[in-house]
Amino acid sequence: MTILVTGGAGYIGGVTAERLKAKGERIVVLDDLSRGHRALVDKDVPFYHGCVGDRALVARILKEHKIEECVHFAALTYVGESVAEPARYFENNVQQGVAFIGALVEAGIRRVVFSSTCATYGEPEKIPIAETTPQWPKSPYGWSKLMMERVLASYDCAYGLKFMALRYFNAAGATEARGESHDPETHLVPNVLAAALGETTEVPVFGKNYPTPDGTAIRDYVHVVDLAEAHIRALDYLRQGGKSDFINLGTGQGYSVLEVIESARKVTGRPIPTRFEGPRAGDPAKLVADAAKARQVLGWKPLQSDMPAILKSQWEWRRKYPRGYSC
Ligand SMILES: NC(=O)c1ccc[n+]([C@@H]2O[C@H](COP(=O)([O-])OP(=O)(O)OC[C@H]3O[C@@H](n4cnc5c(N)ncnc54)[C@H](O)[C@@H]3O)[C@@H](O)[C@H]2O)c1
């Protein structure tokens, strides 16, 4: 059984590929390297540099490697950027995504694990957020992911495609070999640690008047290794004939921006100066998962996702690889 991992040169895809390989699975990676790093993909893993929307390329990969299932991570992922450049997001995530899923179906592939997001919920009325919460995204990024969820559901009805849409909350943390490193970096944990290393003078804190106890936005952080484990379980579930579903991947515990920074000061022993800026477009006040369904359906629970453990893993990785993937 060979698994196609799209976006496998990216952060979560790279760590999931690492874990799949460690479990003895055969994988092939497709990534356009728009945000990924070639160095993230092991040399002995077949790698294709191209777009998921390139149907001819996808058809060739599926045939050459006798692919039977797919984990589809490839996407543009920044909320703020999607507000400024929606066309780029809909064209990359939806237009290319539809072409890609079409190529899979055409080749007879019927099992897909899809990277969805808590951003599909928008500003939810109730916290914690269960999968049944109405979805009304606040950003084109969130819409692009919700549209892909609908595409997958329609293709199940029409073509029998079985999928698991995993709605991640905030991925963070690192393995020994792979951590989070984007350019530009918009995520809190790597930015906080860059300030701890003195690479930046201050961490920007976006918004201080949210309706939360300390006024800063609250998120549910999940260790990237726990996320990878959930994908492995989702693949097993589909192999055993499980029905298509939508599942949150979160811990059920939220941390505010200021709490993350305070925890990072303790983990690193360094002062981390902050600077307040206005809230970012498309950013809700609080996103915390009801994580019960992942436990019930996949038997998954996050084992490494407490905040100090997340920060420690990314801190160790950053100090080992001071220049990220460019060294
Ligand atoms: N990081 C998070 O906290 C988070 C939260 C919720 C959902 N997600 C989703 O998880 C997935 C992975 O996120 P990540 O943080 O690892 O992002 P990432 O940017 O590190 O990885 C995405 C990868 O996809 C590649 N890519 C983008 N468009 C492509 C295309 N058209 N064809 C081929 N490759 C393409 C990029 O080069 C990159 O390597 C994304 O779908 C994202 O929306 C991430």
The ligand as a MOL file (V3000), in Angstrom:
LIG
                    3D

  0  0  0     0  0            999 V3000
M  V30 BEGIN CTAB
M  V30 COUNTS 44 48 0 0 0
M  V30 BEGIN ATOM
M  V30 1 N -0.3760 24.8280 11.0660 0
M  V30 2 C -1.5750 24.8150 11.6450 0
M  V30 3 O -1.7210 25.1860 12.8140 0
M  V30 4 C -2.7900 24.3130 10.8780 0
M  V30 5 C -4.0490 24.3770 11.4960 0
M  V30 6 C -5.1690 23.9000 10.8080 0
M  V30 7 C -5.0250 23.3550 9.5510 0
M  V30 8 N -3.8010 23.3240 8.9590 0 CHG=1
M  V30 9 C -3.6900 22.7490 7.6030 0
M  V30 10 O -2.6780 21.7470 7.6140 0
M  V30 11 C -2.0250 21.6770 6.3480 0
M  V30 12 C -0.5250 21.7680 6.5620 0
M  V30 13 O -0.2150 23.0060 7.2260 0
M  V30 14 P 1.2820 23.4130 7.5930 0
M  V30 15 O 1.2190 24.2730 8.7900 0
M  V30 16 O 2.1440 22.2170 7.5950 0 CHG=-1
M  V30 17 O 1.6230 24.3610 6.3510 0
M  V30 18 P 2.9280 24.4090 5.4300 0
M  V30 19 O 2.8280 25.6590 4.6400 0
M  V30 20 O 4.1480 24.1860 6.2450 0
M  V30 21 O 2.7270 23.1510 4.4770 0
M  V30 22 C 1.9130 23.1800 3.3310 0
M  V30 23 C 2.7290 22.6120 2.1730 0
M  V30 24 O 1.9050 22.5590 1.0140 0
M  V30 25 C 2.6630 22.9930 -0.1000 0
M  V30 26 N 1.6990 23.4840 -1.1050 0
M  V30 27 C 0.8720 24.5490 -1.0170 0
M  V30 28 N 0.1050 24.6340 -2.1120 0
M  V30 29 C 0.4540 23.6080 -2.9240 0
M  V30 30 C 0.0010 23.1600 -4.1970 0
M  V30 31 N -0.9550 23.8010 -4.8520 0
M  V30 32 N 0.5850 22.0600 -4.7260 0
M  V30 33 C 1.5610 21.3840 -4.0620 0
M  V30 34 N 2.0200 21.7670 -2.8560 0
M  V30 35 C 1.4690 22.8710 -2.2920 0
M  V30 36 C 3.6210 24.0380 0.4380 0
M  V30 37 O 4.7830 24.2120 -0.3470 0
M  V30 38 C 3.9440 23.4600 1.8220 0
M  V30 39 O 5.0920 22.6400 1.7880 0
M  V30 40 C -2.6110 22.8040 5.5170 0
M  V30 41 O -3.6120 22.2730 4.6740 0
M  V30 42 C -3.2290 23.7280 6.5540 0
M  V30 43 O -4.3140 24.4540 6.0210 0
M  V30 44 C -2.6740 23.7900 9.5870 0
M  V30 END ATOM
M  V30 BEGIN BOND
M  V30 1 1 1 2
M  V30 2 2 2 3
M  V30 3 1 2 4
M  V30 4 1 4 5
M  V30 5 2 4 44
M  V30 6 2 5 6
M  V30 7 1 6 7
M  V30 8 2 7 8
M  V30 9 1 8 9
M  V30 10 1 8 44
M  V30 11 1 9 10
M  V30 12 1 9 42
M  V30 13 1 10 11
M  V30 14 1 11 12
M  V30 15 1 11 40
M  V30 16 1 12 13
M  V30 17 1 13 14
M  V30 18 2 14 15
M  V30 19 1 14 16
M  V30 20 1 14 17
M  V30 21 1 17 18
M  V30 22 2 18 19
M  V30 23 1 18 20
M  V30 24 1 18 21
M  V30 25 1 21 22
M  V30 26 1 22 23
M  V30 27 1 23 24
M  V30 28 1 23 38
M  V30 29 1 24 25
M  V30 30 1 25 26
M  V30 31 1 25 36
M  V30 32 1 26 27
M  V30 33 1 26 35
M  V30 34 2 27 28
M  V30 35 1 28 29
M  V30 36 1 29 30
M  V30 37 2 29 35
M  V30 38 1 30 31
M  V30 39 2 30 32
M  V30 40 1 32 33
M  V30 41 2 33 34
M  V30 42 1 34 35
M  V30 43 1 36 37
M  V30 44 1 36 38
M  V30 45 1 38 39
M  V30 46 1 40 41
M  V30 47 1 40 42
M  V30 48 1 42 43
M  V30 END BOND
M  V30 END CTAB
M  END
